[in-house]
Amino acid sequence: MKKLIAFLALVSVVIFSLLFVSEAQTMNKDQTLNARQQSIVTISAFTANGDLENLRKVLNGGLDTGLTVNEVKEVLVQMYAYCGFPRSLNGINAFMTVLEERKKKGIADTQGKTATLINDTGDKYERGRKTLETLTGQPQSKPAKGFGEFSPTIDRFLKEHLFADIFDSDILNYQQRELATISALAAMPGVESQLESHLSMGMNTGLTESGLREAFGLIEKNISRPQAETARKSLAKVIAARQKKQ
């Protein structure tokens, strides 16, 4: 009898644990973006489409939500890899102006942490390739198939600079970086292939479907409805592809 009671108690614990895990997964699936993440979305989007007037507004808002100066700078620096030096530099200059105006108003913004010094003196291409494997969850050939074989130079820039130099900086985590990238790509026409790749990587870092849909709601509100609809279609394709692999 005692053994039966103990067995039933164990079964009850297991059932409760499964219910708890299921609930946690549901909560995670429905998780939306916090204020700092929303600011990363709008800062990245306005930098990518070159709307400096609105960029200055959301830069102010981002600092007010708790983003540090160094976190914002890191987003703006990363943008050059996706929308080019001109827009990235314009964003940085706009941020300098915003900081100066806030300083004159007596606002003391938090500088934030600086990047941890990288002591790894090994092959930078390999560092970047391993980072990309972490983000994609898939082996990465050397060079990358297709474009990397056709242009080894761009493959080297991608691995050594973007996924090593930039992504190695721990001022932002991978999830924040993917959110910034996704938001920039969602704001620009003609980059659906790259957007779909980063949507998958972003979800690998923990970004949720509902959170991404919220990001595209911000794209619709601040950039354009057509861009948001394109991004939503890309998200639907990525989710369908991921479900097939399960």
Summary of the structure (lengths in Angstrom):
residues: 246
radius of gyration: 21.1
end to end distance: 42.2
largest distance: 77.6
contacts: 732
relative contact order: 0.12
helix: 75%
strand: 0%
